[in-house]
Amino acid sequence: KELVLANKTLTTEQAILKKIVKHEETILAEGAVSINTQFLSCNDHSFSMDMINGMDITGRHGLVLSVGKEYYELKVPANAVKFLLYYRAYKSANK
């Protein structure tokens, strides 16, 4: 599985990254999103793939991620499932 992901980067042109604290959302970044075996990035905000504890779908175009004890929502105009599947394949290959 690692070989399948090794040279693959998924991208989408426009997304919104929000931090969620006690049901309040704060926009952190807007712009292109990419995910690869190193990082999940939105504009100038990046998360190491190893630091992301969990990821799940919310709605049709949203992802919720946990990083440490913090939560974020990533809204993508494209199908969010492909980002979730990439994350799950990465975690499965790197247990």
Secondary structure, DSSP 8 states (H G I E B T S, - for coil): -HHHHHT--EEEEEEEEEEEETTEEEEEEEEEEEE-SSEEEETTEEEEGGGEEEEEEETTTEEEEEETTEEEEEE-SS-THHHHHHHHHHHHHT-
